[in-house]
Amino acid sequence: MIDARHLKLIVEIDRLGSLSRASQELNLTQSALSHQLKNLEDYLGISVFHRVGNQLLFTEAGKELRDKAKPMMAEFEALESRIQEIKESQLKRYVHGYSQQEAQRLANQASTVAEYLHYDSIWEDGARILEVGCGVGAQTEIIAQANPKSQFVSIDIAVNSLEIARAKIEEQQIKNVEFRLQDAKDLRREKDGQYDHVFVCFLLEHLSNPVELLKVLKNVLKPKGTITVIEGDHGSTFFHPDDAFAQKAVNAQVALQQKRGGNANIGRELYPLLSKAGYSTIVVSPRQIYVDSSRPKLVEGFIKNTFTAMIQGMSEDILSEEVLTKSDLQEGIRGLLRTAESDGVFSYTFFKAKGTV
């Protein structure tokens, strides 16, 4: 069938006037370009060009094809441009940002709570697992090392995040991960039933329609394949000493995420979301992170370097979008850090769900 490659080929030959120039522009060898052209002519059952020496002259049919191809290619280019705009908009909706500090915070979070979230992130040897929204590879590193005989395909839409993830995995000499720059929504165009399992961590909270994505992911799973989803729930946060400003800071993050189409309290919704998407045998497991001064690693790793660091990292957006005043935000951060002192207590609950196709 005629596809965009054929149309672009016709348009570029017309624009550049020769097969050799067109091959350079399209980054193809002349033989490959000639082969594509022959395939097109064989499919159409007509000649698109008269070949006069080294020149290609359009036949009457070729001229008509060329004239139809030009506006169609313009539409394709406009569509690609629009898709890029949509992807950039999705990146802006990621409320935590893409700074080096955020990458470090995610690494701190992953290592701090790994024993709570991933003691059961184990799949059978030889399994092919799709990780959706891998980001900087903070979770990838943990689950790939825990499943050395499984193969992971980890995708994300952020180029910079993937570069950090690749570097991290290479540094650790982890060999069972393939990274791809890909929007999860594009998976609907791929062949069904490619993966034994799907893993999604801290992604649904950023989506306005998580059920839509969960349905797409259901299609790429083999029969009896499973999906594992991990999300937080800011509404589960409590602490001592109680502090109204600290609660305002937490609520500001919830409000900001809601303004951008997400849901920071999505953890509690995993069961109904997976059910609506058509999964069966759904099991949800709350994973509470409780911290007091008898747990110094969590005081440092979770209260300071994970949760409070998240709020601090979002300060600019919280203030610019007038979700909270500067003085209230500063007091809120002080209140959160106060829970890290000797008489402080902090608790937060993640939710881990598993469903089957």
N, C-alpha and C positions, 0 to 999 in steps of 0.2 A: 504494500500500500504506500501511497505518498505520505511522507512525514515531513517534519520541519527541516530535517537535514537536506532533503531533496530541494525544498523551496529555497533554502539559504544558498545552496550550491548554484542554483539557477540565477539568483539575484547577484551573487558575488561574481560569477563569470560575466554577466552583463555589465556590472559596474567596473570591473578591472580589465576586461577585454581579452583575457587569456587564461588558459588552464593552469599555467605555471604560477601566475600571480594569485589566482584564486586558491591554489593549493597552499601557498605560503600564508595567505590571510587566514585560512581555515585550519592551519597547522596540520595539514595532511600531506602525504606523499602524492605525487602526480598519479601514480598507479592506483592508489587507494581512491583518489577522487574520480579517476576514470572508471573504476569498478563501480562506484556508487552511481555514476551517470549511466552506465550500461544497465545496471539493475533497474533504474527508473525507466529507461526506454523499453526494456524487456517487459516490465510490468504494464506500461501504457500501450505497448504494441505499435509505437510510432517513433520516428526519429525526432529528437528535440533540436539537434544541431546538424548542419552540413559541415563536414570536416574538409577544409581546403588547406592542404599543407599543414602548418602548425596552427592555423586559425580555426575557430569554431564560430560558425554563422548560424543564427537561429533560423529554423524552418518556420513556416507559417504557424504550425501547431506550437512550436517552441516559443514564438512571440506571444501567442495567447497565454501560454502557461506562465511566461515571464511577467506579463502584464497583470495576471491574477495573483501571482506570487508576491509582488512588491507590497500591496496593501496588507496582505495576510501576514507577511513578515513584520511589517510595522506594528500590527496588532499583537503578534507574539512578543516583540520587544517591549511594547507597552505593558503587556501582561507580566513579563519577567520583572520589569521595573516596579510594578505594583506589588508583586509578591515580595520583592526585596524590602519595600516600604513596610509591608505587614510584618515581616520578620524583625525589622528594626524596631517597630512598635512593640512587638513581643519582648524584645530585649529590654526596652525602657520600662516595661511593666514588672521586670524583675526588681522588686523593691530593695533588695540588699546591695545592688550594685556589683561592679566587676573589678573592684580595686584589688591591689596586692594584699591589703589588710583583710579584705573579705575572704580572699583565698586562704589566708592563714587562719582566719576564724573558722572557716569550714573544716580545715584540717584539724584544728584543735577540737572542734565539736565531734568530728567523726571518731577521733582516737579516744576522747573522753567517754563517750557513751557507747562505744563498740560492744562492750560486754553486755550491755542492756539490749541493744538492738539486733545484734548479729550472732548471738550464740546459736541460733537456729537458722541462719542464712546458709544452708547447706543443700546442695543439689547432687544428683547422682553423677557418677563419673561418665564423661562423654556427652553430657548435656550441652545444648547450645542455648545460651541465655542472652536475651536482649535487655540491656540496661538503658532506660530512657531518661534523658535529662541528666547525664553523668556529671555535668559541670566541670569542676577542676579535678575530678577523679578522687575526691576524698573518700567516698564510699566504695568506688571501684577498687582501690588498693586493698581494702579490707576483704571484700567478698571474693576477689580474684585469688588472693593468697589463701583464703580458706577453702577454695575449690580448685586446686591446681590441675585437676584432670577434666575440668569443664572448660568450654570456650565461650568467652564473652564478646558481644558486639555492643559497644557503648557509644551512644549517639547524643549530640547536643547541637544547638543552633548558634552557640557563641564560639567564634574562632579562637579568641584569646583564652577562653576557659579550656578548650581542647588542647591548646598548646601546652598549658600548664599540666593538664592531665597526662599527656603523652610523656612529658619530661619526667613526671613523678613515677610513672610506670616503668620507664626505661631505667631510671636511677635505681629502682628496686629490682631490676632485672626480672620483671614479671613478664612471662611469655604468652599468656593465654588471653590477651585482650586485644581486640581490634577496634580502633576509634574511627568514627565517621562523623563528618559535618552533615547533619541531617535534621530537618524539622520532623518531629514525631508524626505530625498530621500527614506527611508525605508517605507514611507507611501504608496508607490505604491503597496506594498504587502498586505495592509490591505483591508478590505471590503469597497466597494464604498458606498458613500452616508451616512456616519456616523455623519456628523456635519451639523448644521444649518448655521454656519458662520465660517470663518477663519480670523485670525488677524495676520498681519506680520508687524513688526516695526524694521527698521534699520538692516535688514538682507540681502535684495537683493543687497545692495551696495558691499557686500563681495563675491558675486558669479560670476563666469565666464559665466554661462549660466542661468540667472534668469528665462527665459521663460520655461525651462525644469522643474524647481521647481513649477512654477505657474500652469503648466499643471497637475502635480501630485496633487497639492492642489485642483484643479478643480474637480478631481475624488472623493475626500473624502467628497465633499459637496452634500447635498441633492438637488433635483430639486428646483430651485428658491433661493438656498442658495447664500450667498454673501461672498466676500472677501474684506477686508479692508487692505490697504497697506500704510505705512508711510515711507518716505525716505527724506533725506536731499539732498542738492545740493550745493557743495562748490563753484561752479561757480557763485552762486547768492550772494556771500559775497561782500559787499562794506563797506567802512569805511572812517571816517575823524578824524584826518588829514590823507591824503593819504600818504602811505608809501610803497616804493618799496620793502623793506625787509620784511615787514609784508605780502605783496602779494606773495613774494617768499616762505614764510613759509606755506601759504595756498596751493600754487601750489605744494610744496614738499609733503604734505599729499596726494594730488590728484595723484601725480606721484608714490608714494610708494604704494598706493592702487592699481593702475593700474599694477604695477610690480607683484603684488600678485594675479592678475586675477580679481580684483574688479573694481568698478566705483563709485568714490565719487561724481560724478555729475549726479547720476542716477535719482534724483527726477524728472527732466524734461522729463524723458522717461517713466513714469508710464503708461500713456495712451497707447502708442504703444505696450508696453510690455504686458499689460493685453489684448489688442486686439489680439495680435499674439497668446496668450495662449488660446483664444477662449471664453473670457468673453464678456458679453453684457451689455448694459445700464451702460457704464463706465462714471463715473463723477470724475473729478480731481479738487481738491481745494487747491490753494497755501495758505500757512500759514506763513506770513511774521512776523519775530521777529525784530522789530525796537527798538533800544536802544539809549537814550541820557540821560543826567544827571538828567532829570526830572523823570526818572524811576530807582531809586536807586536799587530796588530789581533785576531788569534785568542787571544792571551794574555789580553787584556782582555775581548774579546767572548765567547769560549767558556769558557775556564777559570774566569774570575772571575764574569762576568755571566750565564752560562748554566748550566754544570754545577754549580759550587760554590754558586751562588745557589739552584739547585733544592734541594740538600740543606739549605741554611740555611732555606729557606722551609718545609721539612717538619719542622723541629726539634721544634716543639710536639707534633705527632702522633707522631713517633718516640719522644719521651720519655714522652708520656701512655700510649702503648700498650706501653711497656717493651721496645721493640725493641732499644734501645741505652741505656747509661747516659749521664748528662750529661757526665761527664768524658771518656768514650770518644768521644762525638759531637764535643765541642770539639776533642779531639786530631785527630779525623778531618778536620774542616774545616781545621785548621791544616795537616795533611798535604796536602790537596788544593791549598790556596793556595801551599804550598811549591813545587809543580810550575810555578808561574807565575814563579819566579825565573830568573835568567840561565842556570843549568845544568839547569833543569827541562824535562821532556818530558811531554806528555799526548796520549793518542790515544783516539778513540771512533769507533764505526762505526754509521752509519744504514744501513737497507736500504730500497731503493725497488723496488717490484714493479709489474708491469703484466700484466693478464690480459684476455682477450677473451671475449665471450659466444658 
